[in-house]
Amino acid sequence: MVLALVVAWFVVAIFVVVAWPKINADKNWRAAALLLTLGFSVVHQLVFSTIAEDAYITFRYAQNIVDGNGPVFNTGERIEGYANFLWMILIALPKAAFGVDIETSAIVLGVLSTLGTVLLAHVTVNRVVGRAAGEPRPAAGVAAAVLVAGAGGLAAYGGSGTETPLFVLLVFGVFAALAARRPVVAGVLVAFAMMTRPAGLLLAVLVGSWLVIAALRGRCTWWAPAGWLLGGFVFAAPWTAWRVTYYDHVLPTSVVIPVDLAVPDRVDRGWQYLSGFSVVHQGFLLLGLVAAVALLLRRTGRTPHEAEARSLTWLMLVTAVALTGFVVFFGGDARPAWRLLAPIPPLLAVAAVSVYGVLAAAAAAKPSPRPRAPVQRLVPAAAVALSGLAVLVSVFSPEMLARVRAWHDHGAQLEEIGRWLDAYLPPGSVVSTSAPGVLSYHAGTQLQIVGVRGQTEEGGEAVVSRRRPTVAVITDTGYASKQSCVIDPAYASRYRVATFAREGTSSWLTVFLRADVERSVRSALDFSPDFRHVPCPS
């Protein structure tokens, strides 16, 4: 599949560079370039093709909705352990209406959202540049689409089952709506972004401020911010009211968890997260820096339309910086491929290409005594080169493909463990786990699952004395390579260690069984042909 990705990139690169003049002039050539770019994006996503562990938490909520239990993780417990309401509803609907598997729906919707982001990159650049130039410059949009298709973080999470591609799609939709002077549509999309990821609230503040400033400067009427507010309020207000009523709190549990850490510790962890991201995304960061410097060197637009377009590109750049600061403040993320920063490279790419198009349009309108060199021919070469560099990062960075594949293997093992528990534990049994995603989904909704790090527990951690789990499975990575009889101190006084060998392999699993039911539960689990209980040495 890696070879297919390299081939797909070469095809797009050669076609775009060679056919660049025709792409700008002929919509058929342009459509061909976009189709090849979409194909490149699909292959890029297939290289990763791993469902994220966190996605299964949302899958379990979606399954409970389908089963008629409501948006809950465990039946009867109203804990908001998700922060992606819109995504949860979207992946539950096909299952409820047509019986489509939730995992399949999430993968398909994620891939389609990523492809939609590639197309919206093209549309957004064309609208921004067209507003400055008075006419569309469609080739610039193709360059932006190629860059976005090459962004590794977006590709890694395209088929991951998470809300990441939908969030990036909505962010681009907001900018496309603003470029088309559709503030009501922008407001609706901002509300959807807030319902998809908490960072959507930051986007709402930035867009609302931008519209107010634009009204103050006379670039739009006050109906624009009013329409934006109305469009967002129609969806955000009832959703917020329902959340507060149903869960009896304002912030989701998944958002509260990082806040438990001291601010210096969070920020330090966030800086480490950002530094790793910066090392392998230097090309996109340099592109954003060049765009900002170019805007600073030309401080004002020559026409009101150019000034508006420049202002919108500034909003894109500021949004990228603000989202990055938001992630750093909350301490980043432990998952591979920098999931929380996935919107940043596409945003910088679209902003940079928009800046180039706006300044090029201004230069073309300025009379020149002598013909200028065709600098614009460097644009396709730069776009495909940076996209190719991003592909190399996807393949060779230890935080990208290698870690995602290891993640895939761990998820497959946790799936086996979840199915084992589902088959042999009595319904209603409580299982505490450090990886409540894939294990909980495949364990089924008949078992009560408690995330020990607070993902599904109101108090922040599972209190052993209160929930009294039947079994504790404390592993994030699946099986171990050797038998371990060490017990977690939190379970030491009331639990006993039980170790199981995975038949046909050299893999081991250690679980903690509640002392008063140890024998019966151990016997039930040992009945499985796939797991064999092996007593710990005396």
Secondary structure as UniProt FT lines:
FT   HELIX           2..18
FT   HELIX           20..25
FT   HELIX           27..48
FT   TURN            53..54
FT   HELIX           55..66
FT   TURN            67..68
FT   TURN            75..76
FT   HELIX           85..98
FT   HELIX           102..133
FT   HELIX           138..150
FT   HELIX           152..156
FT   TURN            157..159
FT   HELIX           164..179
FT   TURN            180..181
FT   HELIX           183..194
FT   TURN            195..196
FT   TURN            198..199
FT   HELIX           200..216
FT   TURN            217..218
FT   HELIX           223..247
FT   HELIX           253..259
FT   HELIX           263..280
FT   HELIX           282..297
FT   HELIX           304..329
FT   TURN            330..331
FT   HELIX           336..341
FT   TURN            342..343
FT   HELIX           344..365
FT   HELIX           375..377
FT   HELIX           378..396
FT   HELIX           398..402
FT   HELIX           403..424
FT   TURN            427..428
FT   STRAND          430..433
FT   TURN            436..437
FT   HELIX           438..443
FT   TURN            445..446
FT   STRAND          448..451
FT   TURN            452..453
FT   TURN            458..459
FT   HELIX           464..467
FT   STRAND          471..473
FT   HELIX           489..491
FT   TURN            492..494
FT   STRAND          495..502
FT   TURN            503..504
FT   STRAND          508..514
FT   HELIX           515..517
FT   HELIX           518..526
FT   STRAND          531..533
//
